[in-house]
Every structure is written in C-alpha cells, then in structure tokens.
C-alpha cells in the first residue's frame, strides 16, 4: 500500500498548537517547505511522514493521528507509541 501524499491545503488544516494536561506538554504543528512537522520546547523539531490519511510517523515520538470534530475541523491529535496508546493533545483555539 502506497503512503498518501497530502495536499498543501490538507497539511495546513493540521497546523496549530496542541496541549496535553496529562503529559504537561505543548506541541505546535506547522508546515515548512511543503512538509508537516511538530515543534516542542526548547528546540525539538520532529518531521512527520504520512502513513495513511490523517496519520504520520514521528520518529521516536511514535505515530501521530490527527482527529476531526463534528464540523470536520481538526480538534486534537493522538500520540501512539509502544507504551502509550492514544495520548490526546487538544488543539488550542486560534486567535
């Protein structure tokens, strides 16, 4: 099965700031040079590689799955690893 190639518009729909109270962490998804990535403080950048629609591999972070709300807008992301299943990060409202 071939990995999808998201359009620039699809990639931009994932961009935003996501927080997890459980993990006490914030990540920012952004598109740079046509590719989607995550940034964490202080200066960690993680490249996201498409696996299937809405899901990306993220190196040692595991798999990142973007989730949509009832309006179709991306509202959160989940991190899945060997020992972590569905750690949710909620998207902050845009100002």
C-alpha positions in Angstrom: 0.0 0.0 0.0 1.4 3.4 -1.0 1.5 6.2 1.6 -0.8 9.1 0.8 0.6 12.5 -0.5 -1.4 15.2 1.4 -2.1 18.4 -0.5 -0.8 21.7 0.9 -4.3 22.5 2.0 -4.6 19.3 3.9 -1.3 19.8 5.6 -2.3 23.4 6.6 -5.5 22.0 8.2 -3.3 20.2 10.8 -1.3 23.3 11.7 -1.9 24.7 15.1 -0.9 24.4 18.8 -1.9 21.3 20.7 -1.7 20.8 24.5 -1.9 17.8 26.9 -2.6 18.4 30.6 -1.8 14.7 31.2 1.7 14.9 29.5 2.2 18.5 30.7 3.4 19.3 27.2 2.6 21.6 24.2 3.4 20.9 20.6 3.0 23.1 17.5 2.2 21.5 14.1 3.5 23.7 11.2 4.1 23.4 7.5 7.6 24.3 6.4 9.0 23.8 2.9 5.9 21.7 2.0 6.3 19.3 4.8 4.4 18.9 8.1 6.3 18.9 11.4 5.9 19.2 15.1 7.9 21.5 17.4 8.3 21.2 21.1 10.2 23.4 23.6 13.0 24.2 23.8 14.1 23.4 20.3 12.9 19.9 19.3 11.7 19.6 15.7 10.0 16.4 14.6 9.5 15.5 10.9 6.1 13.9 10.2 5.9 11.3 7.4 2.4 10.3 6.1 1.3 6.8 6.8 -2.3 7.0 6.0 -4.9 9.8 5.8 -4.5 11.9 9.0 -1.7 9.7 10.4 2.0 10.3 10.4 5.1 8.6 11.7 7.1 10.9 14.0 10.4 9.1 14.7 10.9 8.2 18.3 7.7 10.0 19.2 5.7 7.2 17.5 2.6 7.7 15.4 0.6 11.0 15.4 -3.0 10.8 14.4 -5.0 13.9 13.8 -8.6 13.7 14.9 -11.6 15.7 13.5 -14.6 17.1 15.3 -18.2 17.1 14.2 -17.6 20.1 12.0 -14.8 18.3 10.1 -12.1 20.6 11.6 -9.1 19.1 13.3 -9.6 19.4 17.0 -6.9 17.2 18.5 -4.1 14.8 17.9 -3.2 11.5 19.5 0.3 10.1 20.1 0.6 6.3 19.9 3.8 4.5 21.0 4.8 1.1 22.3 3.8 2.0 25.9 1.4 4.9 25.2 -1.9 4.5 23.5 -4.0 7.5 22.4 -2.3 10.2 24.5 -4.5 13.2 23.5 -3.4 16.7 22.7 -6.2 19.3 22.4 -6.0 22.0 19.7 -5.9 25.5 21.2 -8.4 27.9 19.6 -6.8 30.3 17.1 -6.8 33.9 18.0 
